[in-house]
Amino acid sequence: MFKLKDWIDQDKINWSHLSANPSARALTLLEKNQDKIDWWKLSENPSALTLLEKNQDKIDWDMLSSNIALSLLMFQSLFYLFFFCKFLLW
């Protein structure tokens, strides 16, 4: 379980920058403090797809479109579809 160090003042955390941080620890802290998330930045965070999926009403769809993880998922899906359909047509 992740816990902030005692000397860290949560009131001084830059939540916007933290929302862009792809580390698992940053995402754990953000999940516990969803009222402080910068959803614009989080929507572009490649590690935040699970958190975004749970909060679809807060997604910034323009920023999500530039999320590299989503782009890779879409590419993998298209790649699979192309080869699956090609195989069926043989």
N, C-alpha and C positions, 0 to 999 in steps of 0.2 A: 504494500500500500504506500502510495506517495504522499508525503507530508512536507509542507513548506518548512524551511528552517525558521526557528524562532525569531531571528533577527530581521526577517523579511517583512516589511510593512506592506500589507495587501493594498492599502490605499495609495501606494506609490507605484504600483504595477501599471505599466502601459498596456492596457488590455487590447488595444488595437494591434500593437506589435505582437503580443502574445497570440492573438487570433490568427496571425499569419505563420506562427511557429509550428513546423510539422512534427515536433518531437512528441512522443507518447506522454511524457510528463506534462507538457503544456496542454495537451488535449484533455488530460485527466483533470487538471485545474479548471479548464474552461467548462467541462461538463458539470462541475460542481458550482460554477458561477455563471450560469447561462445569461443572467440579466446584464452581465458586463461584456458579453461577446460583441465584437465588431463583425456583424454578419456579412458585410461587404468583403472584409479581408478573409474571413473564414471560408467564404464560398470559393475562394481561389486556392485555399490550402489543400494540397494533394493528399494529406493524411486525414482530412476531416470528413471524408465521404460518409462514414457511419453516423457521425453527429449531425451532418446535414440531412441525411435520409430521415432521421428522427424528427427533424424540425423543418420540414419542407416549406412551411408557411413563412419562414424567416430568410430563405435563400435569396441571395441577389443573383438572379438568373443570368445577367450579363457577365458577372464575374465567374460564375460557375462554368460558363462557356469557355473561359480561358484556363480552366483547371486542368492541368496536364494529366492528372490521374484519370479524370473523366474522359479526356481525349484518348488515352491509352485503352480504356475499357471499350470505348466506341470502336476504336481501330481493331481490337481483338475480336469484337462481335462481328464486325464487317468482314474481317479476314476469315473467321469461322463460317459465316454465311456463304461467302464466295466459294470456298472450297467444298462445303457441304452440298451446295447447289450444283457445282461443277461435277461432283461425284454422282449425284442423282441423274444428271443429264447424260452421263456416259452410257 
